[in-house]
Amino acid sequence: MPSLPLSDVPETRGVPQRPLGSGGRLIEIAAVEKTFGDPASGHKALEAINITIEDKEFFTLLGPSGCGKTTLLRMIAGFEHPTTGAIRLHGKDVANLPPRERPVNMVFQNYALFPHLNVAQNVAFGLQMLNWKKADISERVDAMLALVKLTSFRDRKPTQLSGGQQQRVALARALAPRPQVLLLDEPLSALDLKLRKEMQFELKRLQRETGITFILVTHDQEEALAMSDRLAVMNTGRVQQVGTPEEIYDRPANRFVADFIGEANLIPGAVLGRNADVVIAVRPERIELVPPHVTPRLTGIVGASTFLGSDTLLEITAAGTRMRARIRGAARLAPGTEVGLTWPADAERELVD
């Protein structure tokens, strides 16, 4: 299928171009801050945000409600503008450009499909607004419907589709103009659990096949870990840590990240030779029960024991701290049972804060 160069798409004119998937730095968010209302007394939604996003990367902004992640996404799209700082695309500051002048498209939570148009017409709509030629629109719509596996649904109206199918139409419409960046604002939040997991794989497949940089906003930790090449964990308007899913999970930068991402036992302690209190983070699946002849790191009392099939979840009180341990293949233990606990040295992360 012949492809139109990005320079033929009106939304990308005036923005430095580079072939998709060529690698390297695509977006730089530099010292960005956002205050709603009066700059001196208003609500500061974002503070000192510094993030670099690579070309052809699946990047996620993860955090609880109200942390600023959607505000940041809307600033990349051009729907909001920073109070201070720069947003650069290929080195050019686009922070004050309107959305139509950015090679960026967005998929919203509610999909925003036109109910009076069929699937093919919904996908074609944006291309018509960009004044694509009729033959090119027809070819691109066919390609997009094949990409999202909806070719046989082209004549249906949105009300005749399932939630997952509506989402794929929204994705096809957003991908059709070949944006350099696709922004996704919690696109899976309205789907049931099974369909949400299926669409996680579908989104990752689309990102790999198109070579477009995806930026996802979500509060779902499992979703972020499953799909992302890298992610930024945010809280109260600040970035807490940026890294790969493995780095974020295994080496959290602080107590918030350790507690927010998955489950973590936060064990208070002190640093020998230093007058400092610390918290040791250990994941439940890294904890082991100690055989009788081995000295444990901690001794605790089982409060509850839940059989989960491949492993057993123990809730334990040890050294005044409530802990969880996922023991593979273990039988249930009666409440009140005393157990010895240990874990490998590389399983613990010292958090000074």
Long-range contacts (C-beta under 8 A, 24 or more apart in sequence): 1-139, 1-143, 2-139, 3-178, 4-132, 4-136, 4-140, 4-178, 6-103, 6-178, 6-180, 9-103, 9-130, 9-177, 9-178, 10-130, 10-131, 11-100, 11-101, 11-102, 11-103, 11-130, 11-177, 11-179, 12-103, 12-180, 14-101, 15-89, 15-90, 15-92, 15-94, 15-101, 15-102, 15-103, 16-89, 16-90, 16-91, 16-92, 17-90, 18-55, 18-90, 20-55, 20-56, 20-178, 20-180, 20-210, 20-211, 20-212, 21-55, 21-56, 21-211, 22-55, 22-56, 23-54, 23-55, 23-56, 24-54, 24-55, 25-52, 25-53, 25-54, 25-55, 26-53, 26-54, 26-55, 26-57, 26-89, 26-90, 26-180, 26-181, 26-213, 27-51, 27-52, 27-53, 27-76, 27-87, 27-88, 27-89, 27-181, 27-213, 27-215, 28-52, 28-53, 28-86, 28-87, 28-88, 28-91, 29-53, 29-72, 29-76, 29-85, 29-86, 29-87, 30-85, 30-86, 30-87, 30-88, 31-84, 31-85, 31-86, 32-72, 32-75, 32-82, 32-84, 32-85, 32-86, 32-87, 32-95, 33-82, 33-83, 33-84, 33-85, 34-68, 34-71, 34-72, 34-75, 34-80, 34-82, 34-83, 35-83, 39-83, 44-237, 45-71, 45-237, 46-71, 46-72, 46-75, 46-82, 46-237, 46-238, 47-237, 47-238, 48-238, 49-85, 49-238, 49-239, 50-239, 51-232, 51-239, 51-242, 53-213, 53-215, 54-213, 54-229, 54-230, 55-213, 56-211, 56-212, 56-213, 57-213, 57-214, 57-229, 57-230, 58-204, 58-207, 58-213, 58-214, 58-216, 58-227, 58-228, 58-229, 59-213, 59-214, 59-215, 59-216, 59-228, 59-229, 59-230, 59-231, 59-232, 60-215, 60-216, 60-217, 60-218, 60-224, 60-227, 60-228, 60-230, 60-231, 60-232, 61-215, 61-216, 61-217, 61-218, 61-231, 61-232, 61-234, 62-218, 62-219, 62-221, 62-224, 62-231, 62-232, 62-233, 62-234, 63-219, 63-233, 63-234, 63-235, 63-240, 63-260, 64-219, 64-235, 64-260, 65-219, 67-234, 67-235, 67-236, 67-237, 68-234, 68-236, 68-237, 68-238, 69-217, 69-234, 70-185, 70-186, 70-217, 72-234, 73-106, 73-183, 73-185, 73-215, 73-217, 76-104, 76-181, 76-183, 76-215, 77-102, 77-104, 77-106, 77-183, 78-102, 78-104, 89-180, 89-181, 103-179, 103-180, 103-181, 104-179, 104-180, 104-181, 104-182, 104-183, 105-174, 105-175, 105-177, 105-179, 105-181, 105-182, 105-183, 106-174, 106-182, 106-183, 106-184, 106-185, 107-167, 107-170, 107-171, 107-174, 107-182, 107-183, 107-184, 107-185, 107-187, 108-170, 108-185, 108-187, 109-185, 109-186, 109-187, 109-189, 109-190, 110-190, 111-158, 111-166, 111-167, 111-169, 111-170, 111-187, 112-170, 113-158, 113-166, 113-169, 113-170, 113-173, 114-158, 115-157, 115-158, 115-159, 116-157, 117-157, 118-154, 118-155, 118-156, 118-157, 119-145, 119-150, 119-153, 119-154, 119-155, 119-156, 119-157, 119-158, 119-161, 119-169, 120-145, 120-154, 120-155, 122-158, 122-169, 122-173, 123-169, 123-172, 123-173, 123-176, 124-176, 125-173, 126-173, 126-174, 126-176, 126-177, 127-176, 127-177, 130-177, 140-176, 141-176, 144-172, 144-173, 144-175, 144-176, 145-172, 147-172, 147-175, 147-206, 147-209, 147-210, 148-172, 148-202, 148-206, 162-195, 163-190, 163-191, 163-192, 163-195, 164-191, 164-195, 164-198, 164-199, 167-191, 167-199, 168-202, 171-203, 171-206, 175-206, 175-210, 175-212, 178-212, 179-212, 180-212, 180-213, 181-212, 181-213, 181-214, 181-215, 182-207, 182-212, 182-213, 182-214, 182-215, 183-215, 183-217, 184-214, 184-215, 184-216, 184-217, 185-217, 186-217, 186-218, 186-219, 187-216, 188-218, 188-220, 188-223, 189-218, 196-223, 200-226, 200-227, 203-227, 221-260, 221-261, 221-262, 225-249, 225-261, 225-262, 233-257, 233-260, 233-261, 235-260, 249-283, 250-349, 251-349, 252-281, 252-349, 252-351, 254-351, 254-353, 255-279, 255-281, 255-351, 255-353, 258-349, 258-351, 263-324, 265-321, 265-323, 265-324, 266-321, 266-351, 267-298, 267-319, 267-321, 267-323, 268-321, 271-350, 276-352, 278-350, 278-351, 278-352, 279-350, 279-351, 280-348, 280-349, 280-350, 280-351, 281-348, 281-349, 281-351, 282-343, 282-347, 282-348, 282-349, 283-347, 284-313, 284-323, 284-324, 284-325, 284-326, 285-311, 285-326, 285-328, 286-343, 286-344, 286-347, 287-323, 287-325, 287-326, 287-327, 287-341, 287-342, 287-343, 287-347, 288-325, 288-327, 288-341, 288-342, 288-343, 289-325, 289-327, 289-330, 289-339, 289-340, 289-341, 290-339, 290-340, 290-341, 290-342, 294-340, 294-342, 295-340, 296-340, 296-341, 296-342, 297-341, 297-342, 297-343, 298-340, 298-341, 298-342, 299-338, 299-339, 299-340, 299-341, 300-338, 300-339, 300-341, 301-336, 301-337, 301-338, 301-339, 302-333, 302-334, 302-335, 302-336, 302-337, 302-338, 302-339, 303-335, 304-335, 305-332, 305-333, 305-334, 305-335, 306-332, 307-331, 307-332, 314-339, 316-341
